[in-house]
Amino acid sequence: MKNLPIYLALFFVSIAFSQHDHHNMQPKDSMPKMQMDTTKMDHDMTMGNMSHAFSQNLSMNRNGSGTSWLPDASPMYGAMFHAKDWMFMAHGNLFVRYNNQDFASKGSRGDDEFDAPNWLMFMGQRKIGQKGLFHFNTMFSFDALTGGNDGYPLLFQSGEAYRGSALVDRQHPHDLFSELSVSYSYAFTKDMDAFVYVGYPGEPALGAVAFMHRPSALNNPDAPLSHHWVDATHITFGVATIGFRYGEFKVEGSSFTGREPNEHRYDFDKPRFDSYSGRLSFNPDKNWALQVSHGFLKQPEELHPDDVNRTTASATYSLPLADDGWFNATALWGMNKTQGHDGEHAALLEASWNRKKLAVYGRYEFVQKSSEELSLPDAIYGDSVFPVNAVTAGLSYDLYSIGKFKFAAGGQMSFYSTSSRLDGLYGNNPMAFEVYLRVYPSLMKM
């Protein structure tokens, strides 16, 4: 309850912003020319011809996190506006919630809290000549303020550290500055582009679209347990990526800082550029986005000196339905391999069905977590790897809208299972539940 005033402040700030009058703003000129009146905005939040961040010849809907791809049929939530030669867009997500991990008190590792996971993005782009495109991305999160520097409770979660101890059974907060990036792309032909992307922080070409940007995960306040197997590099202090697209294929490579962010969430970590990755993406049609990637990470964990070789693959699907409905799904796999150890695997399947005001969603995960990951004493558990299964089911319902913001009430339950050797710590099949108020921007019309 100590952070309740902060949550209320965020809630009322959201209302204040949503009541700002955008209704008199209409496009003045065609979007390919990017000549828009600074006093006008699209009343229906239509996307018009605003392009992809890294290609003038791709749909904006394909934008994922960093330089990753979503399907062209993906929904987009946000507000878009124009000023002379520039196009801008803002979007985000806020959950004000009560979270109880292990509500039946079966073990000793659960906890409960009021918190408010959140993020906010602002981006812009403009043409440079006839074939060039300049783009910038900014992303901010106030997680450390609304949930504390030790993050929020999440059974079996692991990754990063706080005050010299590993964060276990808690999801770390994200940094205030989660992305500050710029890019330039050049269109050789309609089917051929090249681009360069630099971020401090940014996201290298490694893994699927980060969880908070996947349409299949937008209604779920929790990070996946597979986060540090697939997309934990989405906040990296020092990234440089080059990429090339031909048709529906894209190949890209990155040099970046392997070390994950430290516990100081309001500053900038030292860039090292000691790691590298490559990714191949393919969108066979408007409904699918596929990727495979591999990277070498130099000592990503502050408390563990091991280098990690990470390999990932994913498939994302989006299908528009009637009445502004959508079905979105993601399947992904990731593996972390350290020298002298077998690879540890993670797999995820998540989906979301939206129709009018109702959203129904779910997530299944299988993750192999070592005794080191879970901070278990060697004398008792040795060098063991434990299979963790987690199933989450939830729903949310839009209560009302104010301006371009929607307010939804939701809840979810999670069910966990693992080896019986861990029953003394977690109990037999612990469960969790959450209830929340979500604030998010309206669907952008295509």
C-alpha positions as CSV (number, residue, x, y, z in Angstrom):
1,M,0.0,0.0,0.0
2,K,3.0,2.3,0.4
3,N,2.9,3.1,-3.4
4,L,-0.9,3.6,-3.6
5,P,-0.6,7.5,-3.9
6,I,1.7,7.0,-6.9
7,Y,-0.8,4.6,-8.6
8,L,-3.6,7.1,-8.0
9,A,-1.5,9.9,-9.4
10,L,-0.8,7.8,-12.6
11,F,-4.5,7.1,-12.9
12,F,-5.5,10.7,-12.8
13,V,-2.7,11.8,-15.0
14,S,-3.9,9.3,-17.6
15,I,-7.4,10.8,-17.4
16,A,-6.1,14.3,-17.7
17,F,-4.1,13.5,-20.8
18,S,-7.1,11.6,-22.3
19,Q,-9.3,14.7,-22.0
20,H,-6.9,16.9,-24.0
21,D,-8.9,18.0,-27.1
22,H,-7.6,16.4,-30.3
23,H,-10.9,16.5,-32.1
24,N,-10.3,19.4,-34.3
25,M,-7.2,18.0,-35.9
26,Q,-7.5,16.6,-39.5
27,P,-4.9,15.7,-42.1
28,K,-4.1,18.5,-44.5
29,D,-2.2,16.8,-47.2
30,S,-1.3,13.3,-48.5
31,M,0.9,11.3,-46.1
32,P,3.5,10.2,-48.6
33,K,4.4,13.9,-49.0
34,M,4.5,14.2,-45.2
35,Q,3.2,17.8,-45.4
36,M,0.8,18.1,-42.4
37,D,-0.6,21.1,-40.7
38,T,0.9,21.4,-37.2
39,T,-2.5,22.3,-35.7
40,K,-4.4,19.3,-37.2
41,M,-4.7,15.6,-36.3
42,D,-6.6,12.6,-37.6
43,H,-9.9,12.5,-35.7
44,D,-10.3,8.8,-36.2
45,M,-6.6,8.0,-35.5
46,T,-6.4,6.5,-39.0
47,M,-2.9,5.3,-40.0
48,G,-3.1,6.4,-43.7
49,N,0.2,5.8,-45.4
50,M,2.6,6.1,-42.5
51,S,5.3,3.6,-43.3
52,H,7.3,1.1,-41.4
53,A,10.2,2.4,-39.3
54,F,12.9,0.9,-41.5
55,S,11.2,0.8,-44.9
56,Q,9.1,3.2,-46.9
57,N,7.6,0.2,-48.6
58,L,6.3,-1.8,-45.7
59,S,3.3,-1.4,-43.5
60,M,3.6,0.4,-40.1
61,N,1.8,-2.6,-38.5
62,R,4.9,-4.6,-39.1
63,N,6.9,-2.6,-36.5
64,G,7.8,-4.8,-33.5
65,S,10.3,-3.9,-30.8
66,G,13.7,-2.8,-31.8
67,T,14.1,-3.9,-35.5
68,S,11.9,-7.0,-35.2
69,W,8.8,-7.7,-37.3
70,L,5.2,-8.4,-36.5
71,P,2.6,-9.6,-39.1
72,D,1.2,-6.9,-41.3
73,A,-2.3,-7.8,-40.0
74,S,-1.3,-6.9,-36.4
75,P,-3.5,-4.4,-34.5
76,M,-1.9,-1.1,-33.4
77,Y,-3.0,0.9,-30.4
78,G,-1.9,4.5,-30.0
79,A,-2.2,8.1,-31.2
80,M,-0.6,9.4,-34.4
81,F,-0.1,13.0,-35.4
82,H,1.8,15.1,-37.9
83,A,3.9,18.2,-38.0
84,K,5.2,19.5,-41.3
85,D,7.6,16.9,-42.6
86,W,7.4,14.7,-39.5
87,M,5.1,11.9,-38.4
88,F,4.8,11.0,-34.8
89,M,3.1,8.3,-32.7
90,A,2.7,7.6,-29.0
91,H,1.5,4.5,-27.2
92,G,1.8,2.7,-23.9
93,N,0.3,0.4,-21.3
94,L,-0.5,0.8,-17.6
95,F,-1.7,-1.8,-15.1
96,V,-2.8,-0.7,-11.6
97,R,-3.1,-4.1,-9.9
98,Y,-3.1,-6.4,-6.9
99,N,-0.8,-9.4,-7.4
100,N,-0.7,-12.4,-5.1
101,Q,1.8,-15.2,-6.0
102,D,1.0,-18.4,-4.0
103,F,-2.3,-17.1,-2.6
104,A,-2.9,-20.5,-0.9
105,S,0.4,-20.2,1.0
106,K,1.6,-23.6,-0.1
107,G,5.3,-22.6,0.0
108,S,7.6,-19.9,1.4
109,R,8.6,-18.1,-1.8
110,G,5.4,-16.4,-2.7
111,D,4.5,-12.8,-2.0
112,D,1.7,-10.2,-2.7
113,E,1.8,-6.6,-3.6
114,F,0.0,-3.6,-5.1
115,D,2.0,-2.3,-8.0
116,A,1.7,-0.8,-11.5
117,P,3.7,-2.2,-14.4
118,N,3.9,0.4,-17.1
119,W,5.6,1.7,-20.2
120,L,5.3,4.6,-22.6
121,M,6.7,5.1,-26.1
122,F,7.1,8.1,-28.4
123,M,8.5,7.8,-31.9
124,G,8.8,9.9,-35.1
125,Q,10.1,9.7,-38.6
126,R,10.5,11.8,-41.8
127,K,11.7,11.2,-45.3
128,I,15.3,12.2,-46.3
129,G,15.1,12.8,-50.0
130,Q,13.1,10.4,-52.1
131,K,14.5,7.1,-50.9
132,G,15.8,7.8,-47.4
133,L,13.9,7.5,-44.1
134,F,15.0,8.8,-40.6
135,H,13.3,7.4,-37.5
136,F,13.7,7.7,-33.8
137,N,12.3,5.7,-30.9
138,T,12.0,6.5,-27.2
139,M,10.6,4.3,-24.5
140,F,10.2,5.0,-20.8
141,S,9.1,2.9,-17.8
142,F,8.4,4.0,-14.3
143,D,8.4,0.4,-12.9
144,A,11.0,1.2,-10.3
145,L,8.8,4.0,-9.0
146,T,5.5,2.1,-9.0
147,G,6.8,-1.3,-7.9
148,G,10.2,-0.7,-6.2
149,N,13.7,-1.4,-7.3
150,D,13.3,-5.1,-6.5
151,G,10.5,-5.5,-9.0
152,Y,7.2,-7.4,-8.5
153,P,6.5,-11.0,-7.2
154,L,6.4,-13.7,-9.9
155,L,7.0,-17.3,-8.9
156,F,9.9,-19.1,-10.6
157,Q,11.1,-15.9,-12.3
158,S,14.8,-15.2,-12.4
159,G,17.2,-12.7,-13.9
160,E,19.2,-9.6,-12.9
161,A,20.1,-8.6,-9.3
162,Y,19.4,-6.1,-6.5
163,R,21.7,-5.2,-3.6
164,G,24.1,-7.9,-4.4
165,S,21.6,-10.7,-4.5
166,A,19.9,-12.4,-7.5
167,L,16.3,-11.5,-8.1
168,V,14.5,-14.8,-7.8
169,D,10.7,-15.2,-7.7
170,R,10.5,-11.6,-8.7
171,Q,10.5,-9.8,-12.1
172,H,13.0,-7.0,-12.2
173,P,11.7,-3.5,-13.0
174,H,12.6,-1.9,-16.3
175,D,14.8,1.1,-16.7
176,L,13.4,4.6,-16.9
177,F,15.2,5.0,-20.2
178,S,14.2,1.7,-22.0
179,E,15.0,2.9,-25.5
180,L,16.6,5.9,-27.1
181,S,17.4,5.0,-30.7
182,V,17.8,6.4,-34.1
183,S,17.9,4.8,-37.5
184,Y,18.3,5.5,-41.2
185,S,17.0,3.3,-44.0
186,Y,17.5,3.6,-47.8
187,A,15.1,2.1,-50.4
188,F,17.0,0.8,-53.4
189,T,13.8,-0.5,-54.9
190,K,10.3,-1.3,-53.7
191,D,11.5,-4.7,-52.6
192,M,15.0,-3.9,-51.4
193,D,16.0,-1.8,-48.3
194,A,19.1,-1.4,-46.1
195,F,19.1,0.2,-42.7
196,V,21.3,1.1,-39.8
197,Y,20.0,1.3,-36.2
198,V,21.8,2.7,-33.1
199,G,20.4,2.6,-29.6
200,Y,21.6,3.7,-26.1
201,P,19.7,1.9,-24.9
202,G,18.2,-0.2,-27.7
203,E,17.5,-3.7,-28.8
204,P,19.8,-6.0,-30.8
205,A,18.7,-8.4,-33.5
206,L,18.1,-11.3,-31.2
207,G,14.9,-13.0,-30.2
208,A,11.2,-12.5,-30.9
209,V,9.3,-9.2,-30.5
210,A,9.7,-8.3,-26.8
211,F,6.7,-9.4,-24.7
212,M,5.3,-6.0,-23.9
213,H,5.0,-5.3,-27.7
214,R,3.4,-8.6,-28.7
215,P,-0.3,-8.2,-29.5
216,S,-0.8,-11.7,-28.0
217,A,0.6,-10.5,-24.6
218,L,-0.8,-6.9,-24.3
219,N,-3.5,-7.9,-21.8
220,N,-1.1,-9.8,-19.5
221,P,0.7,-7.6,-16.9
222,D,3.4,-10.3,-16.2
223,A,6.7,-10.9,-18.0
224,P,7.1,-14.5,-19.2
225,L,9.2,-16.9,-17.2
226,S,11.1,-17.4,-20.5
227,H,12.1,-13.7,-20.7
228,H,15.8,-14.3,-20.1
229,W,15.8,-17.1,-22.6
230,V,14.3,-15.1,-25.5
231,D,13.9,-11.3,-25.3
232,A,15.7,-10.0,-22.2
233,T,18.1,-8.0,-24.5
234,H,15.2,-5.5,-25.3
235,I,16.9,-3.0,-23.0
236,T,20.6,-3.0,-23.9
237,F,22.9,0.0,-23.2
238,G,24.8,0.1,-26.5
239,V,23.5,-1.4,-29.7
240,A,24.4,-1.1,-33.4
241,T,22.5,-3.0,-36.0
242,I,22.7,-3.2,-39.8
243,G,20.1,-4.9,-41.9
244,F,19.0,-5.7,-45.4
245,R,15.5,-6.6,-46.7
246,Y,14.7,-8.3,-49.9
247,G,10.9,-8.9,-50.4
248,E,9.6,-10.6,-47.4
249,F,13.0,-11.7,-46.0
250,K,15.2,-9.6,-43.8
251,V,18.7,-10.4,-42.5
252,E,20.4,-8.3,-39.8
253,G,23.4,-8.3,-37.5
254,S,24.2,-6.5,-34.2
255,S,27.0,-5.6,-32.0
256,F,25.9,-4.8,-28.5
257,T,26.6,-4.8,-24.7
258,G,26.1,-8.2,-23.3
259,R,25.6,-7.2,-19.6
260,E,22.0,-6.7,-18.6
261,P,21.0,-3.4,-16.9
262,N,22.1,-3.0,-13.3
263,E,19.9,-2.1,-10.4
264,H,20.2,1.6,-10.9
265,R,17.1,2.2,-13.0
266,Y,17.5,6.0,-13.6
267,D,21.0,6.2,-15.2
268,F,22.9,4.9,-18.2
269,D,25.1,1.8,-18.0
270,K,28.5,1.7,-19.7
271,P,28.4,0.6,-23.3
272,R,30.8,-2.2,-24.1
273,F,29.9,-3.7,-27.5
274,D,31.4,-7.0,-26.5
275,S,28.6,-9.2,-27.8
276,Y,27.0,-10.0,-31.2
277,S,23.9,-11.5,-32.8
278,G,22.2,-12.2,-36.1
279,R,18.6,-12.7,-37.1
280,L,16.7,-13.9,-40.2
281,S,13.1,-12.8,-40.5
282,F,10.4,-13.9,-42.9
283,N,6.8,-12.8,-43.3
284,P,5.2,-15.3,-45.7
285,D,1.9,-13.4,-45.8
286,K,0.1,-10.6,-43.9
287,N,-0.9,-12.9,-41.0
288,W,2.5,-14.4,-40.1
289,A,5.9,-13.3,-38.9
290,L,8.7,-15.8,-38.4
291,Q,12.2,-15.4,-37.1
292,V,15.3,-17.4,-36.1
293,S,18.2,-15.8,-34.3
294,H,21.5,-16.5,-32.5
295,G,23.7,-14.4,-30.3
296,F,26.8,-14.5,-28.1
297,L,26.3,-12.6,-24.8
298,K,29.4,-11.6,-22.8
299,Q,28.6,-12.2,-19.1
300,P,25.0,-11.0,-19.2
301,E,24.3,-11.6,-15.5
302,E,26.0,-9.3,-12.9
303,L,26.4,-12.1,-10.4
304,H,27.4,-15.0,-12.8
305,P,30.6,-14.7,-14.9
306,D,29.4,-17.1,-17.6
307,D,29.1,-16.1,-21.2
308,V,25.9,-17.3,-22.9
309,N,25.1,-18.5,-26.4
310,R,21.4,-17.8,-27.0
311,T,19.4,-19.3,-29.9
312,T,15.7,-18.5,-30.5
313,A,12.9,-19.1,-33.0
314,S,9.4,-17.8,-33.0
315,A,6.2,-17.6,-35.0
316,T,3.6,-14.8,-34.6
317,Y,0.1,-14.9,-36.0
318,S,-2.6,-12.1,-36.3
319,L,-6.1,-12.4,-37.7
320,P,-8.5,-9.4,-37.8
321,L,-12.1,-10.3,-36.8
322,A,-15.4,-8.5,-37.1
323,D,-16.3,-5.6,-34.7
324,D,-12.7,-4.5,-34.2
325,G,-11.9,-8.0,-33.0
326,W,-8.5,-9.7,-33.3
327,F,-7.0,-13.1,-32.7
328,N,-3.3,-13.0,-31.9
329,A,-0.9,-15.8,-31.1
330,T,2.8,-16.4,-30.5
331,A,4.8,-19.5,-30.3
332,L,8.5,-19.3,-29.3
333,W,11.5,-21.3,-28.2
334,G,14.8,-20.2,-26.7
335,M,17.9,-21.9,-25.5
336,N,20.7,-20.6,-23.3
337,K,24.0,-22.5,-23.5
338,T,27.0,-21.8,-21.2
339,Q,30.4,-23.5,-21.5
340,G,30.6,-26.9,-19.8
341,H,26.8,-27.2,-19.4
342,D,23.9,-28.5,-21.5
343,G,21.6,-26.0,-23.1
344,E,18.6,-24.9,-21.0
345,H,15.4,-24.6,-23.0
346,A,12.3,-22.5,-22.8
347,A,9.1,-22.7,-24.8
348,L,6.0,-20.4,-24.8
349,L,2.6,-20.4,-26.4
350,E,0.3,-17.5,-25.8
351,A,-2.9,-16.2,-27.4
352,S,-5.4,-13.4,-27.1
353,W,-8.9,-13.1,-28.5
354,N,-10.5,-9.7,-28.5
355,R,-14.1,-8.9,-29.5
356,K,-15.7,-5.5,-28.9
357,K,-15.0,-4.8,-25.2
358,L,-14.0,-8.3,-24.1
359,A,-10.5,-9.9,-24.2
360,V,-9.8,-13.5,-23.3
361,Y,-6.1,-14.5,-23.1
362,G,-3.8,-17.3,-22.0
363,R,-0.2,-18.3,-21.8
364,Y,1.6,-21.7,-21.4
365,E,5.3,-21.9,-20.6
366,F,7.9,-24.6,-20.1
367,V,11.3,-23.4,-18.8
368,Q,14.3,-25.3,-17.6
369,K,15.7,-23.5,-14.5
370,S,18.9,-24.5,-12.9
371,S,19.5,-24.5,-9.1
372,E,21.8,-21.5,-9.7
373,E,19.0,-19.6,-11.5
374,L,16.6,-20.3,-8.5
375,S,19.3,-19.5,-5.9
376,L,19.2,-23.0,-4.4
377,P,22.0,-24.3,-2.1
378,D,24.4,-26.6,-3.8
379,A,24.7,-28.8,-0.7
380,I,21.1,-29.8,-1.0
381,Y,20.3,-29.5,-4.7
382,G,23.6,-29.8,-6.4
383,D,24.0,-28.7,-10.1
384,S,20.4,-29.6,-11.0
385,V,18.0,-28.4,-13.7
386,F,14.3,-28.2,-12.8
387,P,11.4,-28.2,-15.3
388,V,9.0,-25.5,-14.6
389,N,5.5,-25.4,-16.2
390,A,3.2,-22.4,-15.9
391,V,-0.3,-21.8,-17.3
392,T,-2.1,-18.5,-17.1
393,A,-5.7,-17.7,-18.1
394,G,-7.3,-14.3,-17.9
395,L,-9.9,-11.9,-19.2
396,S,-10.4,-8.2,-19.3
397,Y,-13.4,-6.0,-20.1
398,D,-13.4,-2.4,-21.3
399,L,-15.4,-0.3,-18.8
400,Y,-15.3,3.1,-20.5
401,S,-13.4,5.4,-22.7
402,I,-12.2,9.0,-22.0
403,G,-10.9,10.7,-25.1
404,K,-8.5,8.3,-26.9
405,F,-7.9,6.2,-23.7
406,K,-9.7,3.0,-22.7
407,F,-10.0,1.8,-19.1
408,A,-10.4,-2.0,-18.6
409,A,-10.9,-4.2,-15.6
410,G,-9.3,-7.6,-15.7
411,G,-8.0,-10.6,-13.8
412,Q,-6.0,-13.7,-14.3
413,M,-4.9,-16.9,-12.5
414,S,-1.7,-18.8,-12.9
415,F,-0.9,-22.4,-12.1
416,Y,2.6,-23.7,-11.6
417,S,4.2,-27.2,-11.5
418,T,7.8,-28.4,-11.1
419,S,9.8,-31.2,-9.6
420,S,8.6,-32.6,-6.3
421,R,12.1,-31.9,-5.0
422,L,11.1,-28.2,-4.7
423,D,7.8,-28.8,-2.8
424,G,9.5,-27.8,0.5
425,L,10.1,-24.3,-1.0
426,Y,7.2,-23.8,-3.4
427,G,4.6,-26.3,-2.2
428,N,2.8,-28.7,-4.5
429,N,1.4,-26.9,-7.6
430,P,1.3,-23.3,-6.3
431,M,-1.2,-20.8,-7.7
432,A,-1.4,-17.1,-8.2
433,F,-4.0,-14.5,-9.0
434,E,-4.1,-10.9,-10.1
435,V,-6.8,-8.2,-10.5
436,Y,-6.1,-5.0,-12.3
437,L,-7.3,-1.8,-13.9
438,R,-5.6,-1.3,-17.3
439,V,-5.3,2.0,-19.1
440,Y,-4.3,1.9,-22.8
441,P,-4.8,3.9,-26.0
442,S,-7.6,3.1,-28.5
443,L,-7.2,0.9,-31.6
444,M,-5.9,2.8,-34.6
445,K,-8.1,2.4,-37.6
446,M,-6.5,1.1,-40.8
